[in-house]
Amino acid sequence: MQLLENVPLRPRTTMHIGGIARYFAELMTKQDAEEAWRFAAKHRLPLIPIGAGSNTIFADETIEAVVIHVQAEDVKFEENCTRVQAGKYLASLVTECAKQGLDLSVLTGIPGTVGGAIVGNAGQGPKGIWTDAFVQTVTAFVSGQWKTFTRAECGFQYRESIFKTLPSAVIWAVDLIIPKKETRDIEAEIVKLLKHRREAQPSSKTAGSCFKALPDGTPSWKIIEGAGLRGHCVGGIHLSEKHANFLMNENNGTFKDACSLVQEVRKRTGVPLKLEMRFYDSQGRVAGEGS
């Protein structure tokens, strides 16, 4: 493992916000993951995994942490399951599975890696299908040892998993049980879903959906629009005109701008909307979770 110092994070996040990682490492092997964890533990620093940089915003200062990126992305199509390493881009996996007659089309258009999809249980809305529907086991390095989690042990809920609560956990691989279907039918569904997503959601300089839906299933964008906040701007960050639950950075916005906009949305809607995105402060702590 090559550990780099003072690595810019801004180009590694889809929203193009962030300062410098005190330490940064690309992980190719399980040994790399073990070394990164030991280094972080020795220096008493948070270990922060990032995938494709979606759903993640870092403070503009130096982040006192070890930021890691899992590059391992092998896929093995076996008789009873599909084994995927965490660095695999979800969009590529959906396409490759289709060619094998395996239907992951419901996860079409979701940005990021398989590891990120596991952590945030990415998928459709609160009443739809999420990543956990396909999970059999997850292999991760936690508290200095490798562990295989069953689906039940992963604690999946809407946009949640146990991995959000386990400090410095490194997801390495997942076994998926994927239903079979004719390739041409899967590919047709992928095309349809991609078209819908392009029409309904923005794609440039955004980290994806900002807030979770309410516990009763009400989409956050309805709450935001109801408060007249579609397109609202704070500094260089604004709420998308196309989809009010997307923060956009098209004018050199900052971490402070994004945090301020989140707080203003909560204040003006009168609703303590919970974050789907993760905001990391300069100490590598998750910020902004409360109301």
C-alpha positions in Angstrom: 0.0 0.0 0.0 1.3 3.5 -0.9 0.2 6.1 1.6 0.2 9.6 0.2 0.2 12.8 2.2 -1.8 16.0 1.6 -3.9 14.8 -1.3 -6.6 17.1 -2.8 -10.1 15.7 -2.3 -12.0 18.2 -4.4 -11.5 16.4 -7.7 -12.4 13.1 -6.1 -15.9 14.1 -5.1 -18.8 14.5 -7.6 -19.8 17.9 -6.1 -16.2 19.2 -6.4 -16.0 20.4 -2.8 -13.3 19.5 -0.3 -9.9 20.4 1.0 -6.9 18.1 1.5 -6.7 14.6 3.0 -3.9 14.4 5.5 -3.3 10.8 4.3 -4.8 9.0 1.3 -4.4 5.4 0.0 -5.7 3.3 -2.9 -6.4 -0.2 -1.8 -6.0 -3.1 -4.1 -5.6 -6.1 -1.8 -6.9 -7.2 1.6 -3.4 -6.6 3.0 -3.7 -3.0 1.9 -6.9 -2.6 3.9 -5.3 -4.1 7.0 -2.3 -1.8 6.7 -4.5 1.3 6.2 -6.5 0.4 9.3 -3.4 -0.2 11.4 -1.9 3.1 10.4 -5.1 5.0 11.2 -5.4 3.2 14.5 -1.8 3.8 15.4 -2.1 7.6 14.7 -5.6 7.8 16.2 -7.1 9.1 13.0 -10.5 8.3 11.4 -10.4 6.0 8.4 -12.8 7.3 5.8 -13.6 5.1 2.7 -14.8 6.9 -0.4 -16.0 5.2 -3.5 -16.8 7.3 -6.6 -17.2 10.4 -4.4 -21.0 10.6 -4.6 -23.1 11.4 -1.5 -19.9 12.7 0.2 -18.8 16.3 0.9 -15.6 17.2 2.8 -14.7 20.4 4.6 -12.5 22.8 2.7 -9.7 22.5 5.2 -7.2 19.7 5.7 -9.1 16.6 6.8 -7.2 15.0 9.7 -8.0 11.4 8.6 -6.8 8.6 6.5 -9.1 8.6 3.4 -9.1 5.4 1.4 -10.4 4.3 -2.0 -11.0 0.6 -2.6 -9.9 -0.1 -6.2 -10.5 -3.8 -6.1 -13.4 -4.4 -8.6 -13.4 -8.1 -9.6 -16.7 -9.8 -10.4 -17.2 -13.6 -10.3 -20.4 -15.0 -11.7 -20.9 -18.3 -9.9 -23.7 -20.8 -10.0 -25.5 -19.7 -6.9 -24.3 -16.1 -6.4 -22.4 -13.2 -7.9 -19.3 -12.2 -5.9 -18.3 -8.5 -6.3 -15.5 -6.5 -4.8 -16.4 -3.1 -3.3 -14.6 -0.9 -5.8 -16.8 -2.0 -8.7 -18.9 0.8 -10.1 -22.5 0.0 -9.6 -23.5 1.2 -13.1 -20.9 -1.2 -14.7 -22.1 -4.1 -12.5 -25.7 -3.6 -13.6 -24.6 -3.7 -17.3 -22.4 -6.7 -16.9 -25.1 -8.6 -15.0 -27.5 -7.9 -17.8 -25.2 -9.7 -20.2 -25.3 -12.7 -17.9 -29.1 -12.7 -17.8 -29.0 -11.3 -14.2 -31.5 -8.5 -13.4 -30.1 -5.6 -11.3 -32.0 -3.1 -13.4 -33.8 -1.6 -10.4 -30.4 -0.1 -9.4 -29.9 1.6 -12.8 -28.5 5.1 -12.8 -27.4 5.1 -9.2 -23.9 6.7 -9.0 -21.0 5.3 -7.0 -19.5 1.9 -6.2 -20.8 -1.3 -4.8 -19.2 -0.6 -1.4 -21.0 2.8 -1.2 -24.3 1.2 -2.3 -24.0 -1.2 0.6 -23.2 1.4 3.2 -26.1 3.7 2.2 -28.4 0.8 1.1 -28.8 2.7 -2.2 -31.9 2.1 -4.3 -35.4 3.4 -5.1 -37.5 5.4 -2.7 -38.7 4.3 0.7 -41.3 2.0 -0.8 -39.1 0.7 -3.5 -36.3 -1.9 -3.9 -32.9 -1.3 -2.4 -29.5 -2.9 -2.6 -30.1 -5.1 0.4 -32.8 -7.0 -1.6 -29.9 -8.8 -3.4 -27.4 -9.2 -0.6 -26.4 -12.5 0.8 -23.2 -11.6 2.7 -20.9 -8.7 3.1 -17.1 -9.1 3.8 -15.6 -6.2 5.7 -12.5 -5.4 7.8 -13.8 -4.2 11.2 -11.9 -3.4 14.4 -8.8 -5.1 13.2 -10.3 -8.3 11.9 -12.1 -9.7 8.8 -15.8 -10.5 9.3 -18.5 -11.8 7.0 -21.9 -10.3 7.8 -25.1 -12.0 6.9 -27.8 -9.9 5.4 -29.6 -9.8 8.7 -26.4 -8.7 10.5 -26.0 -5.8 8.1 -28.9 -3.9 9.8 -30.3 -2.7 6.5 -33.0 0.0 6.5 -34.0 2.8 4.2 -30.7 4.4 3.3 -29.1 2.8 6.4 -26.8 -0.1 7.3 -24.7 -1.1 10.3 -21.6 0.0 8.4 -22.6 3.7 9.1 -22.2 3.0 12.8 -19.0 0.9 12.7 -16.0 3.2 13.0 -13.4 2.7 10.2 -15.1 -0.3 8.7 -13.8 -1.2 5.2 -16.3 -3.1 3.0 -14.3 -5.4 0.7 -16.7 -7.7 -1.1 -20.4 -8.7 -1.3 -22.2 -11.9 -2.4 -25.4 -11.1 -4.3 -28.3 -13.3 -5.2 -29.7 -11.8 -8.4 -32.8 -12.9 -10.2 -32.6 -14.2 -13.8 -34.3 -12.7 -16.8 -33.8 -12.5 -20.6 -30.9 -10.2 -21.4 -32.9 -8.2 -24.0 -35.6 -7.5 -21.5 -33.2 -6.3 -18.8 -31.4 -4.1 -21.3 -34.7 -2.6 -22.4 -35.5 -1.8 -18.8 -32.1 -0.2 -18.2 -32.6 2.1 -21.2 -36.1 3.1 -20.0 -34.9 3.8 -16.4 -31.8 5.8 -17.6 -34.0 8.0 -19.8 -36.4 8.6 -16.9 -33.5 9.5 -14.5 -31.9 11.9 -17.0 -35.3 13.7 -17.4 -36.0 13.9 -13.7 -32.6 14.4 -12.1 -29.6 16.6 -12.6 -26.2 15.0 -13.2 -23.4 17.5 -13.1 -21.6 18.8 -10.0 -24.0 17.2 -7.6 -23.5 14.6 -4.9 -27.0 13.1 -5.4 -30.1 13.3 -3.2 -29.4 15.4 -0.1 -32.2 14.5 2.3 -33.9 11.2 3.1 -37.7 10.9 2.6 -39.8 11.3 5.7 -40.6 8.3 7.9 -44.1 8.2 6.3 -42.6 8.0 2.8 -43.1 11.7 1.8 -40.3 12.6 -0.5 -38.1 15.5 0.7 -38.4 17.3 -2.6 -42.1 17.8 -1.9 -41.4 19.4 1.5 -38.7 21.6 -0.1 -40.9 22.7 -3.0 -43.8 23.3 -0.6 -41.6 25.9 1.2 -40.9 27.6 -2.1 -37.2 26.6 -2.1 -36.7 25.1 -5.5 -33.6 26.8 -7.0 -32.8 28.5 -3.7 -29.1 29.5 -3.4 -26.7 30.1 -0.6 -23.3 31.3 -1.7 -22.2 29.1 -4.6 -24.6 26.2 -3.8 -28.2 26.0 -5.0 -31.1 23.5 -5.0 -31.6 22.1 -8.4 -34.4 23.6 -10.6 -34.9 20.1 -12.0 -35.1 18.2 -8.7 -35.3 20.2 -5.4 -33.6 17.6 -3.3 -30.3 17.9 -5.2 -27.6 20.3 -4.1 -25.7 21.8 -7.1 -22.3 23.3 -7.2 -22.0 25.3 -10.4 -20.5 28.5 -9.0 -17.5 27.4 -6.9 -19.5 26.6 -3.8 -17.9 25.7 -0.5 -18.5 23.3 2.3 -19.8 26.2 4.4 -22.2 27.1 1.7 -23.6 23.6 1.5 -23.9 23.3 5.3 -25.7 26.7 5.5 -28.1 25.7 2.7 -29.0 22.5 4.6 -29.7 24.4 7.8 -31.7 27.0 5.9 -33.9 24.3 4.3 -34.5 22.7 7.7 -35.4 26.1 9.2 -37.7 27.3 6.4 -39.5 24.0 6.0 -39.8 23.5 9.7 -39.0 19.9 9.2 -35.8 18.2 10.7 -35.0 16.5 7.4 -32.3 13.8 7.8 -29.3 13.7 5.5 -28.8 11.1 2.9 -25.4 12.6 2.1 -22.4 12.5 4.4 -20.7 15.8 5.4 -17.2 15.3 6.9 -15.7 18.1 9.0 -11.9 18.8 9.3 -11.5 16.2 12.0 -13.1 13.5 9.8 -16.3 13.4 11.8 -19.7 13.1 10.2 -21.3 16.6 10.6 -24.9 17.9 10.2 -26.8 14.8 11.1 -29.0 16.5 13.7 -31.7 19.1 13.0 
